[in-house]
Amino acid sequence: MSDSGDLKGAMITESYWPADTSRPVLELTAGEVLRRAAEAVPSRTALIEAAPPGETVTGAERTDRAWTYAELLADAEHAAAWLGSRFSPGEHVAVWAPNVPEWVVLQYGASLAGLVLVTADPALREAELEYLLRQSGSVGVFHVDVFDGMDMAGTVDRVRAGLPELREVVSFTHWAEHIAGTAPRQLPRVAADDPAQIQYTAGTTGFPKGAVLHHRGLVTNAAFAAERAGFPDGGVWVTALPLSHTGGCGLSVLGAASARGTLVLARLFHPDLVMAAMHDWRGVLFAGTPAMYARLLANPEFDAYDVRACEVLLSGGDLAPAALVEEAERRFGACFSAVYGQTELSPVLAQTGPSDAAEDRRDTGGRPLWQAEVKIVDSSGAVVPVGGDGEICARGYQLMLEYFGMPEATALAVDPDGWLHTGDVGVLDERGYLRVTGRLKDMIVRGGERISPLGIEAALTAHPGVAAAAVVGVPGSDGDEQVTAVITPADPAPSAAELREFLRASPASEETPRSWYVADPLPANAMGRVQRFALRRAIADGSLPELP
């Protein structure tokens, strides 16, 4: 298993971490990663479908299909030839579908054909899909016909009328069989710095922005993250992370391929489906979100599955409470590897590894990955001393090219020296370990003091009666923001008085919430990140019940 960094013994005196250049940036495209793996281990299993038996969404005869690397490359080349007959290199093609193998074939095929893949969350509503297709300039869209009760084919038909640039609409139903007979054609040269994907940010305020990510960033970042996690050559990587996000199509698809491993792709997240995949395929690594881990551990059938092959629990999308990390490591018998990053960073900036001390795996977001610079700055832009909090800024090979069609937003996010201002607040210690303490926009301002919700949330989730917690600022009559907690109760549910008393014994005692509400579940995006704006809105309109 890899060390957490070649600068592990380094000590810093200010909150700046220089790029560790001991690992080279990979000058490869996603298609070249697949080609290299197919040349090296053609008969090794590359991709396995994990879906509820008989519940096909693409017209396939089976829901447990598998591909060797040679077979996956052949299908990707057929896809590239088919795509090349309809689209020109550099054009934008969207995909709106859940985790199906055809998504992965399209991803690799688009790479080989020099197309830019625009990823759309399958949970998007009609207006959101129309915005994404229009803003991205997509000339084609691939979709499944029906998923999770949604008529996706009908939705695409309705939005198509208002999108004159959208000239190709392709259903994934029987698409894999349809392209199999496509004759080979000359494929374009694709460079590592060419755009590969447009990934849309969460859009919690205003309209979502499309981060344009290049091949070099996605490929190198996935390989570095797999190495930091200790994922072995030929290992089995199980995930239910949505392919429409970088954790799915970037970190998981390319991370597994970089180690010539087997990707077991769960159609959707369901505890029994994921546990069965870990059991049946002897998963070495599971990649999920803290919310997914909480549901896996709460599954009453957990002990019926054999997960002894598991070595690494990769977690991203949100911060994992320390108690969840400890329980997950104990129950799985594996080491937690937490990643911190953003879509704009392709996406991982810092990560813990199996060789890190237990307290670092539990309490930090790890050290920066190779080739990334990190600094913590105050409101004036000055680097703060070690241990001081401020905005996390990052610079390196993995930075997005731009927000597509939004030069002003790009200039606000990336300064003239190439530093991405993440909007996250954090602390670097003298060893370079990063702790994320909040989002600038989520900070609660009371009496001129900034209060981070994360410490209060961590204290609350340590209570056995709290399954999940989110803390937000709500405007008070005195003009200050009031600390307000929203919990998902466990059984038995605690009272507000009980939780106040519990917090008095914690480090968050001076920031005890004044108001208490209940939400089951907490509103979250596809990656499990709590949507605080939705909670503030629900509190304001009176739709959340108060905790007695």
C-alpha positions, 0 to 999 in steps of 0.5 A: 500500500502506498504511502500518503505522500513523498513529503510525509516528513515535511513540516511547514510553518505557514499554510502553504503546501508546495506541489510534490512532484515525485509522481509525474503528471500523466499525459494520457486521454481516457481512451489511451488509459483503456487502450493501455489496459487492454494491451497489458491485460486483455483477458482481465475483467474490466467491467461488471454490471450490478443491477436488480435481476430482470430490471433492464433499462437498456433492453439488454437480455441480462442485468449481470453483463461483464466485459474483459478489457479487450471486449470493452476496448472493442465496444468503445472503438465501435462506439467511437466509429459510430459517433464519428459518423454523426459528430465532429471532434470537439462537439458536445454530446450529453448523456442523461442516464443512471449507472449502466454499462452503456454509459461507460462505453459511451464515455470511452467512445467519446474520448476516442472520437474527440468529443466532449461529454456533458454529464447530466444527473438522471434526477434532473427535472425537465427545466433543469435538463433543458437549461443544461442542454442549451447552456452546454451547446450540446448537439446530441443527447443519449438517454434511457427511456424510463428510470425510477418512474420517470419518462426520460424519453418523453422529457427529452422529446418535450425539451427538444422542440426548444433546442435547435442545436440539438440534432441527435437524440439517441436512446440507449435501448439496444444501442450496444447491439446497434453499434456492434456492426459499425465499420472501423474508421480513422479516429482523430488525434486527441490530446491530453489537454483537450476538453473531455467533459463538462460537469455541472456544479450543484448550483445551490445559488443561481444557475449551475456552472459547467466546469470544463475538465480536460483528459490530463486532469481526470486521468492523472487525478484518478490514478493518484487517488487510486494510488493514495487509497492503496488500490492494488493492481487488478483489484475489484472496485465496487461503486454506486457513485453516479456516473454523472458526477466526477466521483463516478465517471472520473474517480471510479471508472478511470481509477479502476482502469489506471490499476487495470482493475475490475469496476463493479458498477451498481445501477443505483445505491441500495444497501443489499445490491451493494453488499451483494456486489461486495460479497459476490465479487470480493470487492477490495474497495468500495467508493461511496458517500458518508450517507451511503456508508451510514445506510450500509451500516444500518442494514440489518442484513449487513452481517449476512454478507462476506466483506473480508476481501475489502481493504479500502473504504473510499469516501467523498462528496461530503465530510464523514463524522468521526463516529461513522469512520470508526464504525465503518472501519470496524464493521468492514475490517478496512481502512477509510480513505476520505477525499476532499475536492471539488468538481473544478479540480477533477475532482480530488485535492487531498486524501487520507490513505491506509498508512495514515494514523487512525486519528488522521483518517478520522479527523482530517481530509488528508494531505494534498495529492501529488502535483497539487499546491494548496494554500489557506488565505485570509480575506485579504488573500494573505497566507495565514500561519499554520493552524489558522483558518481561511479559504482553501485555494488550490493550483495544479494540473487538475484545474478546470479549463473554464466554466463553459460560456461563463468568463465572468464566473471563471474569473471570479473563481480562478485568480490571475495567478491560477489559484482556484478559490474553492469557497471552502474554509479550512486549516492546514497543520504543520504536516500538511494535513487539511481539515475542512471547517466549512463553506464560506457561504454556510458560515453563520455570522453572529455578533461579528463572529463566524461560526462553522456548522461542521463542529456542531453537526459532528457533536450532534451526530455523536448522540445515539438518537441522531441519525444525521444533522445539519446546522444552518443560520436563520436570520433573527430579529436582532439582525444576527443569524441564529444557529438552527439545527435540523436532525434526522432522528434515530429510534428513540428520538431525542428531545430538543432539551436532551440535545441541548444538555448533550451539547453542553458537554461538547466543544460546541457548547458555546454554539448551541442551536436556538431552534430545532427542526426535524427532516427525514431524510435531510435534502441532499444532492446525488452525491449525498451532500446536504442542501442547506439552502433547501433547509433554510427555505423550508424553515422560512416557509414553515414546512419543517416540523419543530423538534419537541 
